[in-house]
Amino acid sequence: MKTIGLIIAVMLFSCSAFQKAEYAKQSNLISLIKSRCRGNCPVYELNINSKGEAVYHGISNVNNKGVFKFKLSKLELEELEELFEDLNFLKVKLHIKTKYRDVPYTTLKYKGKSHYYRSSWESSPFKSIVERLDNLIHENVSTYNKKKHHKLTSILIER
């Protein structure tokens, strides 16, 4: 009996891992990763592919923990890409160093180019992009969301 239970558990975990691996195979156009701090900083990851399919993983200190999938409209995706292009994201070189020890790292990726920085909001050159991505998360990753064109399509996995 224990063997059957073990087999079922392995199959369930492998299906979940397979789904994540399948999504990871698709190239991400945009990624936003917020890391931990010593306090209550939100920790999450958002990945958006070139088709507008988004996967949000709320890890800790966020309202919605777990993995959520949603789809951006073509217009929303174009607006995001325009934000990155207007700020010359692919050409910017960050030279920001702070003396703050308890500020989380933010990683922002676009078309394979990654900026990894530890800064306060005042010194972030990408504040408008991060705020827009946070707004998209708020609009789409809520268990109370009733928007018609942003239907939550995935499973919420609690940790």
Sequence and secondary structure as in RCSB ss.txt:
>XXXX:A:sequence
MKTIGLIIAVMLFSCSAFQKAEYAKQSNLISLIKSRCRGNCPVYELNINSKGEAVYHGISNVNNKGVFKFKLSKL
ELEELEELFEDLNFLKVKLHIKTKYRDVPYTTLKYKGKSHYYRSSWESSPFKSIVERLDNLIHENVSTYNKKKHH
KLTSILIER
>XXXX:A:secstr
 HHHHHHHHHHHHHHHHHHHHHHHHS EEEEEEE   SS   EEEEEEETTSEEEEEEEESSSS EEEEEE  HH
HHHHHHHHHHHTTTTT       S SS  EEEEEETTEEEEEE  GGG TTHHHHHHHHHHHHHHS TT   SSS
   S     
